[in-house]
Amino acid sequence: MTREKVFNMKFSKVYLCLVNKALKKGRTRAEVDEVTSWLTGYRAEQISQMEHSDITYQEFFEQAPQLNDNRKCIKGKICGIRIESIEDPLMQNIRYLDKLVDELAKGRPIEKILQF
């Protein structure tokens, strides 16, 4: 999948995949909302509203109220690529969220995930 495809996908479609990934591993939607809020500055209510809109994944990140400065402390690989080596800032933010949800799905306590 090209970057452009990911950028132009509806937020609702992508976010549902992230939520389902967490749910399959015994986590909750509230936890996915919490890590998403930590990363982007959106409140859970705002995230829910966007799921019922036509906003794209790119617009979701571009319009984020306050991207967390500590997101740059998130390290590791996602889809075989080191997050810290991704040059495109938008793609890097997308991968930060992927990594946070992956950590949830692995069973890590939310306090440990967000202790950057």
N, C-alpha and C positions, 0 to 999 in steps of 0.2 A: 504494500500500500504506500503510495507516495505521500509526502508531507501535505501536499495540497488537499488530498482527499481527507486526511485527518482534520486539517484546519477547517474545512468546509462542512464537515459532518455536523449534524444537529447535536447540540449539547445533550438533549434529552436521551438520545440513542447511546451516546458514549457513557453518560453518567449511569444509565440503567445497567450497562455492562459492568461498571465498577461496583455498583451496589450488589448486583447478583453474584459477583466474584466473592465479595465479602460474606454475603448471606450463606453461600454454599459451604463456607468454612466456619459457620457458627457465629459470625459477627453480626452487627446490627447496622441498619441504615443510619441510625443516629451517630454511630462511630464513623462511618464514611463521611457524613455531613460534618462531623467535628474536625477530621483531618483536612477536609476541603476548606472549611472555614479558617482553620489555622493557616493554610497555605495562601488563600486568596483574600481573606477579609470579608467574604460574604457571610451573612447570617443564614441559618438553616431555612428560614422562611423565604429568603431571597432565592436560595438554591431551588427550593420547591417551585417557586413561581417560574423560574427559568426552564424548568422541566416541562412546563406547559406552554412554552413560547417557541418561536422559531429561531432563537439565538443559535449561532454556530459555536463550535468549540473554540475557535479563534476569538470570536467576540467575547465569549465568557471570560477568557484570560485577559484580553485587552481592556475590558471594562471592570476588572477586579478592583474593588475598593482600595485594597492595600495588600499587595503581595508581601509576604513575610520575608524580611531581610535574612532571617535564619535559614531560609530554604536552600541557600547556597552551601550550607553545611551537610546537606543530604548527599551521601556518597553511595557508590555501589553500581551494580549493573542492572539494567532493565532491558529485556529482549537482547541480551548479549552485548550491549553497548554501555560503556561507563557514562553515567549521567554527567559527571563533571567535564567530560570531553565534548559534549554536544555544543556546537557553536551557535546554532539558531536559538535565541532566547525564548521564543514561543515554544519550540519543540522541547527545550529543556524544562520549561514550566509544566508542560504536559507530562513529561516523564517523571518530574518530581511527584505529581499527584499519583501516577501509576505506582511509583515506589512506595509511597505512603500506604496505598491500598494493599499492595503486595505484603507489606509488613503486617498490616491488620490480618490479612488472610493466613499468614504464617503463625498467627496466634500471639504475637508480641503484645504486651500490655500497651494501651494507648498512651499512658504516661511515659513509657520508654520511647515510643515512636516520636513523640513531640518534645523531647527534652533537648532539642538543639539549642 
